[in-house]
């Protein structure tokens, strides 16, 4: 089963297949002798494509790093037995202390039935 990182990598690749020729075509347009209004529109479109391509590259690098790091699994960390014993003692005392607290909402909640109101028709 593919991880979410691998799925995103596949999606980014599919988007590149469509976007790359469009981006190249805009760069080709920018080299032509176009009127000022048209050239301004091409430059704005190129800026949009440049920004998106940079974001997609950043996402691709991050997803590859996550995949290579074993995403989504983060293995259980092995520690020396003394450290595990220390963690367990602290977990036990935290659990014991937690038993000394309760939600005031749950403790103070009471239900009372009042007089029935007649139905209005």
Buried (B, 14 or more C-beta within 10 A) or exposed (E): EEBEBBEBBEEBEEEBEEBEEEBEEBEEBEEEEEEEEEBEEBEEBBEEBEEEBEEBEEBBEEBEEBBEEEBEEEEEEEEEEEEEEEEEEEEEEEEEEEEEEEEEEEEEEEEEEEEEEEEEE
